[in-house]
Amino acid sequence: RHLDDTWVAYIGNDFPRILKWKTVHSGIPSGRFGHTCVEMGDLLVLFGGINDHGNRQNDTWIGKVTHNENKGVTFSWKMLDVGNVAPPPRGAHAACCIDDKRMVIHGGIGLHGLRLGDTWILELSDSHCFGTWHEIAIHPSPPPRSGHTLTCIGRNRTILFGGRGLGYEVLHDLWLLESCQGYMRWIQVLYDLQNIPDGVSLPRVGHTATMVLGGRLLIYGGEDSSRHRKNDFWILDISSIPSTTASSKRVLTRMWKRWKSNGYEPKSRSFHRACVDPSGRHLYVFGGMVDGLVQPVEPSGL
């Protein structure tokens, strides 16, 4: 079911670290799921989502967190004025910040359940009081999909990976969105899945993709075409991605590596969220969906 609450957590510096959650807002924005919420400087930018009635949203919200010794953590939402131009309503799309003033979104599930393949850029004003959306209509570009990830890997470079396509197939294609001479372009990074050890498990939807220490992209979880959840980690070596598409597929198979993990194993999950601390060493994972019949209100629900 859709929810309309906002929670803030403060992570202490003690060891072991203690996560202190508290609810700071309810009812604004309206209840939804499948939305995106990205960090942009000291702000959060929320876009879109779907409610229990199946209605797709295309509203844009700005959230600001403040922390002081007297009041603790405070938070406020406000709807962003974007004028008359905005992306079509959607949920299960992907979004990320590409610098401190711009956010990019791609794809998702639009009206009547149609998967989208459009790319939009939101640019914030200096005062953060209004924003401007414009579509990046270029060819080639990633095919329509939902449940994929967009991750900023540099000030003007963004990686798109995976998702579920028009035919409900689970994807493993890799695309690079970069700024070149003042305009944005998509470049597909080709590689041979069959030449990657354990590569058959790489296609996925509902995963997370987070930049970690060493300039590498950490892929975690998700689900396959049969909706079986995953608990594996994959590393994408950003430094091996060429600036052009001239490199051979054989060389590019080296950019993927499956990581082994030890210690406590969390449940396999999909459609969770993850973020990394400023050091790039600690990955925080929250929530998601698990295999089996689990009701959201049960304690075992994620």
C-alpha positions as a Markdown table, in Angstrom:
| # | Residue | x | y | z |
|---|---|---|---|---|
| 1 | Arg | 0.0 | 0.0 | 0.0 |
| 2 | His | 1.2 | 3.5 | -0.6 |
| 3 | Leu | 2.6 | 5.5 | 2.3 |
| 4 | Asp | 2.8 | 9.2 | 3.0 |
| 5 | Asp | 5.3 | 9.4 | 5.8 |
| 6 | Thr | 8.8 | 10.8 | 5.8 |
| 7 | Trp | 11.5 | 9.4 | 8.2 |
| 8 | Val | 14.9 | 10.8 | 9.0 |
| 9 | Ala | 17.8 | 8.8 | 10.6 |
| 10 | Tyr | 20.8 | 10.1 | 12.3 |
| 11 | Ile | 23.8 | 7.7 | 12.3 |
| 12 | Gly | 26.1 | 8.2 | 15.3 |
| 13 | Asn | 29.8 | 7.9 | 15.4 |
| 14 | Asp | 29.9 | 5.4 | 18.1 |
| 15 | Phe | 30.8 | 1.7 | 17.6 |
| 16 | Pro | 28.7 | -0.1 | 17.0 |
| 17 | Arg | 26.8 | 2.6 | 15.0 |
| 18 | Ile | 23.3 | 3.2 | 16.2 |
| 19 | Leu | 20.6 | 4.2 | 13.7 |
| 20 | Lys | 18.1 | 6.6 | 15.3 |
| 21 | Trp | 14.9 | 6.9 | 13.2 |
| 22 | Lys | 12.2 | 9.4 | 13.7 |
| 23 | Thr | 9.1 | 10.4 | 11.6 |
| 24 | Val | 9.2 | 14.1 | 10.7 |
| 25 | His | 6.3 | 14.5 | 8.2 |
| 26 | Ser | 3.1 | 12.8 | 7.2 |
| 27 | Gly | 0.6 | 13.6 | 4.4 |
| 28 | Ile | 3.0 | 15.8 | 2.4 |
| 29 | Pro | 3.8 | 14.7 | -0.3 |
| 30 | Ser | 0.7 | 12.5 | -0.9 |
| 31 | Gly | 1.1 | 8.7 | -0.5 |
| 32 | Arg | 2.9 | 6.9 | -3.2 |
| 33 | Phe | 5.4 | 4.2 | -4.1 |
| 34 | Gly | 7.8 | 3.7 | -7.1 |
| 35 | His | 8.9 | 7.4 | -6.8 |
| 36 | Thr | 12.5 | 8.6 | -6.8 |
| 37 | Cys | 14.2 | 10.7 | -4.2 |
| 38 | Val | 17.8 | 11.9 | -4.9 |
| 39 | Glu | 20.3 | 13.9 | -3.0 |
| 40 | Met | 21.2 | 17.2 | -4.7 |
| 41 | Gly | 23.7 | 19.2 | -2.7 |
| 42 | Asp | 22.0 | 19.7 | 0.7 |
| 43 | Leu | 18.5 | 19.1 | -0.7 |
| 44 | Leu | 16.4 | 16.1 | -1.6 |
| 45 | Val | 14.4 | 16.1 | -4.9 |
| 46 | Leu | 11.4 | 13.8 | -5.1 |
| 47 | Phe | 9.6 | 13.0 | -8.3 |
| 48 | Gly | 6.6 | 11.0 | -9.5 |
| 49 | Gly | 5.3 | 7.7 | -8.1 |
| 50 | Ile | 2.1 | 5.6 | -8.1 |
| 51 | Asn | -0.7 | 5.4 | -5.5 |
| 52 | Asp | -3.0 | 2.6 | -4.6 |
| 53 | His | -5.6 | 3.7 | -7.2 |
| 54 | Gly | -3.0 | 3.3 | -9.9 |
| 55 | Asn | -2.7 | 7.0 | -10.5 |
| 56 | Arg | 0.7 | 8.1 | -11.8 |
| 57 | Gln | 2.2 | 11.3 | -10.4 |
| 58 | Asn | 4.5 | 13.9 | -12.1 |
| 59 | Asp | 4.9 | 16.4 | -9.2 |
| 60 | Thr | 8.3 | 17.5 | -8.1 |
| 61 | Trp | 9.1 | 18.2 | -4.4 |
| 62 | Ile | 12.1 | 19.7 | -2.6 |
| 63 | Gly | 13.1 | 18.4 | 0.9 |
| 64 | Lys | 15.6 | 20.0 | 3.2 |
| 65 | Val | 17.2 | 18.4 | 6.3 |
| 66 | Thr | 18.6 | 20.6 | 9.0 |
| 67 | His | 20.4 | 19.4 | 12.2 |
| 68 | Asn | 21.1 | 21.5 | 15.2 |
| 69 | Glu | 21.9 | 20.7 | 18.8 |
| 70 | Asn | 18.7 | 22.2 | 20.3 |
| 71 | Lys | 16.0 | 20.8 | 18.0 |
| 72 | Gly | 17.8 | 17.8 | 16.6 |
| 73 | Val | 16.9 | 16.8 | 13.1 |
| 74 | Thr | 14.2 | 18.9 | 11.3 |
| 75 | Phe | 12.8 | 18.5 | 7.8 |
| 76 | Ser | 10.6 | 20.3 | 5.5 |
| 77 | Trp | 8.9 | 19.6 | 2.1 |
| 78 | Lys | 7.7 | 22.1 | -0.5 |
| 79 | Met | 6.4 | 21.5 | -4.0 |
| 80 | Leu | 8.7 | 22.9 | -6.7 |
| 81 | Asp | 7.3 | 25.3 | -9.2 |
| 82 | Val | 8.3 | 23.9 | -12.6 |
| 83 | Gly | 5.9 | 25.9 | -14.8 |
| 84 | Asn | 3.9 | 24.2 | -17.5 |
| 85 | Val | 6.5 | 21.7 | -18.7 |
| 86 | Ala | 7.0 | 18.4 | -16.8 |
| 87 | Pro | 7.7 | 14.8 | -17.7 |
| 88 | Pro | 4.6 | 12.6 | -18.2 |
| 89 | Pro | 3.4 | 10.9 | -15.0 |
| 90 | Arg | 5.2 | 7.7 | -14.0 |
| 91 | Gly | 6.5 | 5.4 | -11.4 |
| 92 | Ala | 9.3 | 2.8 | -11.2 |
| 93 | His | 11.6 | 5.1 | -13.1 |
| 94 | Ala | 15.2 | 5.9 | -12.4 |
| 95 | Ala | 16.8 | 9.2 | -11.3 |
| 96 | Cys | 20.1 | 10.6 | -10.1 |
| 97 | Cys | 21.8 | 14.0 | -9.5 |
| 98 | Ile | 24.4 | 14.9 | -12.2 |
| 99 | Asp | 25.7 | 18.0 | -10.4 |
| 100 | Asp | 24.5 | 20.2 | -7.6 |
| 101 | Lys | 21.8 | 21.8 | -9.8 |
| 102 | Arg | 20.5 | 19.2 | -12.2 |
| 103 | Met | 18.7 | 15.8 | -11.9 |
| 104 | Val | 18.1 | 13.3 | -14.7 |
| 105 | Ile | 15.3 | 10.8 | -14.9 |
| 106 | His | 14.7 | 8.0 | -17.4 |
| 107 | Gly | 12.0 | 5.5 | -18.2 |
| 108 | Gly | 9.5 | 4.0 | -15.8 |
| 109 | Ile | 5.8 | 2.9 | -16.0 |
| 110 | Gly | 3.5 | 5.5 | -17.4 |
| 111 | Leu | -0.2 | 5.6 | -18.0 |
| 112 | His | -2.0 | 2.4 | -18.9 |
| 113 | Gly | 1.1 | 0.4 | -17.7 |
| 114 | Leu | 3.2 | 1.4 | -20.7 |
| 115 | Arg | 7.0 | 1.4 | -20.1 |
| 116 | Leu | 8.7 | 4.6 | -21.1 |
| 117 | Gly | 12.1 | 5.3 | -22.6 |
| 118 | Asp | 12.4 | 9.1 | -22.4 |
| 119 | Thr | 15.1 | 11.1 | -20.7 |
| 120 | Trp | 14.4 | 14.4 | -18.8 |
| 121 | Ile | 16.7 | 16.9 | -17.1 |
| 122 | Leu | 15.5 | 19.1 | -14.2 |
| 123 | Glu | 17.6 | 22.2 | -13.6 |
| 124 | Leu | 17.1 | 24.1 | -10.3 |
| 125 | Ser | 17.3 | 27.8 | -9.9 |
| 126 | Asp | 19.9 | 29.3 | -7.6 |
| 127 | Ser | 17.2 | 30.1 | -5.0 |
| 128 | His | 15.7 | 26.5 | -5.2 |
| 129 | Cys | 12.3 | 28.1 | -5.6 |
| 130 | Phe | 11.6 | 26.9 | -9.1 |
| 131 | Gly | 13.0 | 24.4 | -11.6 |
| 132 | Thr | 12.9 | 23.8 | -15.4 |
| 133 | Trp | 12.3 | 20.4 | -17.0 |
| 134 | His | 13.5 | 19.7 | -20.5 |
| 135 | Glu | 13.6 | 16.5 | -22.5 |
| 136 | Ile | 16.8 | 15.0 | -23.9 |
| 137 | Ala | 15.5 | 13.6 | -27.2 |
| 138 | Ile | 18.6 | 11.9 | -28.8 |
| 139 | His | 19.4 | 8.8 | -30.7 |
| 140 | Pro | 20.5 | 6.2 | -29.8 |
| 141 | Ser | 19.1 | 6.0 | -26.4 |
| 142 | Pro | 18.2 | 3.2 | -23.9 |
| 143 | Pro | 15.0 | 1.3 | -24.8 |
| 144 | Pro | 11.9 | 1.6 | -22.6 |
| 145 | Arg | 12.2 | 0.0 | -19.2 |
| 146 | Ser | 11.3 | 0.2 | -15.5 |
| 147 | Gly | 13.1 | -0.9 | -12.3 |
| 148 | His | 16.5 | 0.1 | -13.6 |
| 149 | Thr | 19.2 | 2.3 | -12.0 |
| 150 | Leu | 20.9 | 5.6 | -12.8 |
| 151 | Thr | 24.1 | 6.4 | -11.0 |
| 152 | Cys | 26.3 | 9.5 | -11.3 |
| 153 | Ile | 29.9 | 8.4 | -11.8 |
| 154 | Gly | 31.4 | 11.8 | -12.3 |
| 155 | Arg | 30.2 | 15.4 | -12.5 |
| 156 | Asn | 28.8 | 14.9 | -16.0 |
| 157 | Arg | 28.7 | 11.1 | -16.5 |
| 158 | Thr | 25.8 | 8.8 | -15.5 |
| 159 | Ile | 25.5 | 5.0 | -15.8 |
| 160 | Leu | 22.2 | 3.3 | -16.6 |
| 161 | Phe | 22.0 | -0.5 | -15.9 |
| 162 | Gly | 19.3 | -3.2 | -16.1 |
| 163 | Gly | 15.6 | -3.1 | -15.6 |
| 164 | Arg | 12.5 | -4.7 | -17.1 |
| 165 | Gly | 11.8 | -4.1 | -20.8 |
| 166 | Leu | 8.7 | -3.8 | -22.9 |
| 167 | Gly | 8.3 | -7.5 | -23.2 |
| 168 | Tyr | 8.8 | -7.9 | -19.4 |
| 169 | Glu | 12.3 | -9.3 | -20.1 |
| 170 | Val | 15.0 | -8.6 | -17.5 |
| 171 | Leu | 17.8 | -6.6 | -19.0 |
| 172 | His | 21.6 | -6.3 | -18.5 |
| 173 | Asp | 22.5 | -3.6 | -21.0 |
| 174 | Leu | 24.8 | -0.8 | -19.9 |
| 175 | Trp | 24.5 | 2.9 | -21.1 |
| 176 | Leu | 26.6 | 6.0 | -20.4 |
| 177 | Leu | 25.0 | 9.4 | -20.4 |
| 178 | Glu | 27.6 | 12.1 | -20.7 |
| 179 | Ser | 27.9 | 15.8 | -21.5 |
| 180 | Cys | 29.9 | 16.5 | -24.7 |
| 181 | Gln | 30.5 | 20.0 | -26.0 |
| 182 | Gly | 27.5 | 21.4 | -24.2 |
| 183 | Tyr | 24.9 | 18.7 | -25.1 |
| 184 | Met | 24.0 | 15.3 | -23.6 |
| 185 | Arg | 24.4 | 12.0 | -25.4 |
| 186 | Trp | 23.8 | 8.3 | -24.7 |
| 187 | Ile | 26.5 | 5.8 | -25.5 |
| 188 | Gln | 25.8 | 2.0 | -25.1 |
| 189 | Val | 28.7 | 0.2 | -23.5 |
| 190 | Leu | 28.8 | -3.2 | -25.2 |
| 191 | Tyr | 30.1 | -6.4 | -23.6 |
| 192 | Asp | 29.8 | -10.1 | -24.0 |
| 193 | Leu | 27.8 | -11.6 | -21.1 |
| 194 | Gln | 28.9 | -15.2 | -22.0 |
| 195 | Asn | 32.5 | -14.3 | -21.4 |
| 196 | Ile | 31.9 | -13.1 | -17.8 |
| 197 | Pro | 32.2 | -15.7 | -15.0 |
| 198 | Asp | 28.7 | -16.2 | -13.5 |
| 199 | Gly | 27.5 | -13.7 | -16.0 |
| 200 | Val | 24.2 | -15.5 | -16.5 |
| 201 | Ser | 23.1 | -14.1 | -13.1 |
| 202 | Leu | 23.9 | -10.5 | -14.0 |
| 203 | Pro | 20.6 | -9.4 | -15.7 |
| 204 | Arg | 18.3 | -8.0 | -13.0 |
| 205 | Val | 15.5 | -5.5 | -12.1 |
| 206 | Gly | 14.9 | -3.7 | -8.8 |
| 207 | His | 18.6 | -3.7 | -7.8 |
| 208 | Thr | 20.7 | -0.8 | -6.4 |
| 209 | Ala | 23.8 | 0.6 | -8.0 |
| 210 | Thr | 26.0 | 2.7 | -5.7 |
| 211 | Met | 29.4 | 4.3 | -6.1 |
| 212 | Val | 31.9 | 3.0 | -3.5 |
| 213 | Leu | 35.5 | 3.3 | -2.5 |
| 214 | Gly | 37.9 | 3.1 | -5.5 |
| 215 | Gly | 35.6 | 4.6 | -8.1 |
| 216 | Arg | 33.6 | 1.4 | -8.6 |
| 217 | Leu | 29.9 | 0.8 | -9.0 |
| 218 | Leu | 28.5 | -1.8 | -6.5 |
| 219 | Ile | 25.4 | -3.6 | -7.8 |
| 220 | Tyr | 23.4 | -5.4 | -5.1 |
| 221 | Gly | 20.2 | -7.5 | -5.1 |
| 222 | Gly | 17.3 | -7.3 | -7.5 |
| 223 | Glu | 15.3 | -10.1 | -9.1 |
| 224 | Asp | 15.4 | -12.2 | -12.2 |
| 225 | Ser | 12.8 | -12.8 | -14.9 |
| 226 | Ser | 10.9 | -15.3 | -12.6 |
| 227 | Arg | 10.8 | -12.7 | -9.8 |
| 228 | His | 13.3 | -14.7 | -7.7 |
| 229 | Arg | 15.2 | -12.2 | -5.5 |
| 230 | Lys | 19.0 | -12.0 | -5.5 |
| 231 | Asn | 21.5 | -11.5 | -2.7 |
| 232 | Asp | 24.7 | -11.1 | -4.8 |
| 233 | Phe | 27.2 | -8.3 | -5.2 |
| 234 | Trp | 28.7 | -7.2 | -8.5 |
| 235 | Ile | 31.4 | -4.6 | -9.1 |
| 236 | Leu | 31.6 | -2.5 | -12.2 |
| 237 | Asp | 35.1 | -1.0 | -12.7 |
| 238 | Ile | 34.4 | 2.5 | -13.9 |
| 239 | Ser | 37.9 | 3.1 | -15.0 |
| 240 | Ser | 37.6 | 0.3 | -17.7 |
| 241 | Ile | 34.7 | 2.1 | -19.4 |
| 242 | Pro | 36.0 | 3.7 | -22.6 |
| 243 | Ser | 35.3 | 7.2 | -23.6 |
| 244 | Thr | 34.3 | 5.9 | -27.0 |
| 245 | Thr | 32.6 | 2.7 | -28.3 |
| 246 | Ala | 35.7 | 1.6 | -30.2 |
| 247 | Ser | 36.9 | -0.9 | -27.6 |
| 248 | Ser | 36.3 | -4.6 | -28.2 |
| 249 | Lys | 33.6 | -6.6 | -26.3 |
| 250 | Arg | 36.3 | -9.0 | -25.2 |
| 251 | Val | 38.2 | -6.3 | -23.3 |
| 252 | Leu | 35.1 | -4.9 | -21.8 |
| 253 | Thr | 34.2 | -8.3 | -20.2 |
| 254 | Arg | 36.9 | -7.5 | -17.6 |
| 255 | Met | 35.0 | -4.6 | -16.2 |
| 256 | Trp | 32.5 | -6.9 | -14.3 |
| 257 | Lys | 33.4 | -8.9 | -11.3 |
| 258 | Arg | 31.2 | -10.8 | -8.9 |
| 259 | Trp | 32.1 | -10.1 | -5.2 |
| 260 | Lys | 32.0 | -12.6 | -2.4 |
| 261 | Ser | 30.7 | -11.5 | 0.9 |
| 262 | Asn | 30.9 | -13.0 | 4.4 |
| 263 | Gly | 29.5 | -12.4 | 7.9 |
| 264 | Tyr | 25.8 | -11.8 | 8.4 |
| 265 | Glu | 23.8 | -12.4 | 5.2 |
| 266 | Pro | 20.7 | -10.2 | 4.9 |
| 267 | Lys | 17.7 | -11.7 | 3.1 |
| 268 | Ser | 17.7 | -11.7 | -0.7 |
| 269 | Arg | 15.7 | -8.7 | -1.8 |
| 270 | Ser | 14.6 | -6.4 | -4.6 |
| 271 | Phe | 13.3 | -2.8 | -4.9 |
| 272 | His | 15.2 | -1.9 | -1.8 |
| 273 | Arg | 17.3 | 1.3 | -1.4 |
| 274 | Ala | 21.0 | 1.7 | -0.7 |
| 275 | Cys | 23.4 | 4.6 | -0.1 |
| 276 | Val | 27.1 | 4.9 | 0.9 |
| 277 | Asp | 28.7 | 7.1 | 3.5 |
| 278 | Pro | 31.2 | 9.8 | 2.5 |
| 279 | Ser | 34.2 | 7.5 | 3.0 |
| 280 | Gly | 32.8 | 5.1 | 0.4 |
| 281 | Arg | 33.4 | 2.2 | 2.8 |
| 282 | His | 30.0 | 1.6 | 4.4 |
| 283 | Leu | 27.0 | 0.7 | 2.3 |
| 284 | Tyr | 23.6 | 1.1 | 4.0 |
| 285 | Val | 20.7 | -1.0 | 2.7 |
| 286 | Phe | 17.1 | -0.5 | 3.7 |
| 287 | Gly | 13.9 | -2.4 | 3.1 |
| 288 | Gly | 12.8 | -4.1 | -0.1 |
| 289 | Met | 10.7 | -7.1 | -1.2 |
| 290 | Val | 11.6 | -10.7 | -0.3 |
| 291 | Asp | 10.6 | -14.1 | -1.7 |
| 292 | Gly | 7.4 | -15.7 | -0.2 |
| 293 | Leu | 4.2 | -14.3 | 1.0 |
| 294 | Val | 5.1 | -11.5 | 3.4 |
| 295 | Gln | 2.6 | -8.8 | 4.4 |
| 296 | Pro | 4.0 | -5.3 | 4.8 |
| 297 | Val | 2.5 | -4.9 | 8.2 |
| 298 | Glu | 4.2 | -8.0 | 9.6 |
| 299 | Pro | 7.4 | -7.6 | 11.6 |
| 300 | Ser | 9.3 | -9.8 | 9.0 |
| 301 | Gly | 8.2 | -7.4 | 6.2 |
| 302 | Leu | 11.0 | -5.3 | 4.7 |
